[in-house]
Amino acid sequence: MQSLDRFATAKLDALDKAALRRRLVATARDAFPWVIRDGRRLLSFSCNDYLGLSTHPAVKAAAIAATERYGVGAGASRLVTGNHPLYEALETRLASLKGTEAACVFGSGYLANIGVIGALVGLDDLILLDDLAHACLHAGARLSQARVMTFRHNDVTHAAALLEAHRGASRHVLVVTETVFSMDGDRAPIADLAALAQAHDAWLLSDDAHGFGVMPHDPAIAQVPLQMGTLSKAVGGYGGYLCASQPVIDLIKTRARSLIYSTGLPPASVAAALAALDVIAADPGLAGEPLRKARLFTAALGLPEAESPIVPLLLGPPEAALRASAVLAAEGFLVTAIRPPTVPPGTARLRFAFSAAHADSDIARLAEVITVRLADLFGAAAHRVAS
Ligand SMILES: *Cc1c(COP(=O)(O)O)cnc(C)c1O
């Protein structure tokens, strides 16, 4: 065991030296957007709870009722005994929202991505991933044993060149992108990627983790045969999904290993997702609020207009991001520093996630504090964002 501890200690030392070590901090979520850390109440701009639904009374009530009726656990994987009746309602609803024939709910978005990719492609196939695709898309791609190549972020011309060079040697090709990029907040050119994929008989998978429930409908999405997403962000609870055609979903339900070999969701999570979708449907103005708030923020700081509820402020070295985060915490704001390998080296940043639960006045105050307290860092960052 000595070599094991020596190994762990040396790794930790190296991470500490590079300002890349991560630590878990106990954080109680109060009435959102408030959280409690070290006994202090902070206003969170780091939760992906874009609509504040994690604490919505109707959503909580649905979870409690499902727990009372069905218990806290699923008992087994969905294919064994864990497929309680709420799943069918949720999958029908997701498919109808996405305009697909069918849907499959997974334990989480991460589990969906690592299960779906490997069920569809393998040896002899090629996966083309956007450079900035989420870690679980990269993980799913690697697990699949297909050949994996990345194209420059949102660069359809580069993706086209890779397809032209490699399509012939590959049995099937999967092209993978995100509708809204999780750490940059920009959007993928879905229409162009869908047309490119169709022209090469490649299959397009879009990860809508940060778009579902908060972005206006993009008509181009109808051209995307594999629409993945999560129930853990705007929907407020936990779980992941794939929406696709009936045959694809039937195949996923019999082949995706992260569905077959992992326990079903707690019934409360499925019921909460259904209730959250009801809340979203009943309040047509709600979904647009996070983007409106993000645009208040970018306007106040003179940044390019936000494309989504996520706004990054690139600071470069990890130390700078940690320092900026500490300054904002001292002022009562929780904005977690995002460092490599979550983002590419040299692009450590503050990532602001805006929610319908934020008051406009909170955003004005945040922008004011950034202007005053982070003037030196912010000047450089604004320059970087603009160039
Ligand atoms: C958060 C996220 C996931 C994972 O979803 P979970 O439900 O949290 O496991 C997948 N893809 C992207 C782009 C994400 O941001």
The ligand as an SDF file (V2000), in Angstrom:
LIG
                    3D

 15 15  0  0  0  0  0  0  0  0999 V2000
  -23.9670   18.2090  -17.5010 C   0  0  0  0  0  0  0  0  0  0  0  0
  -23.7160   17.6770  -18.8530 C   0  0  0  0  0  0  0  0  0  0  0  0
  -23.8670   16.3180  -19.1130 C   0  0  0  0  0  0  0  0  0  0  0  0
  -24.1200   15.3080  -18.0380 C   0  0  0  0  0  0  0  0  0  0  0  0
  -25.4230   15.3600  -17.5810 O   0  0  0  0  0  0  0  0  0  0  0  0
  -25.7410   14.8260  -16.1060 P   0  0  0  0  0  0  0  0  0  0  0  0
  -27.1980   14.5800  -16.1340 O   0  0  0  0  0  0  0  0  0  0  0  0
  -25.3060   15.8870  -15.1670 O   0  0  0  0  0  0  0  0  0  0  0  0
  -24.9350   13.5650  -15.9260 O   0  0  0  0  0  0  0  0  0  0  0  0
  -23.7430   15.8940  -20.4060 C   0  0  0  0  0  0  0  0  0  0  0  0
  -23.4330   16.7530  -21.4000 N   0  0  0  0  0  0  0  0  0  0  0  0
  -23.2490   18.0500  -21.1720 C   0  0  0  0  0  0  0  0  0  0  0  0
  -22.9160   18.9440  -22.3160 C   0  0  0  0  0  0  0  0  0  0  0  0
  -23.3680   18.5600  -19.8890 C   0  0  0  0  0  0  0  0  0  0  0  0
  -23.1540   19.8450  -19.6560 O   0  0  0  0  0  0  0  0  0  0  0  0
  1  2  1  0
  2  3  1  0
  2 14  2  0
  3  4  1  0
  3 10  2  0
  4  5  1  0
  5  6  1  0
  6  7  2  0
  6  8  1  0
  6  9  1  0
 10 11  1  0
 11 12  2  0
 12 13  1  0
 12 14  1  0
 14 15  1  0
M  END
$$$$
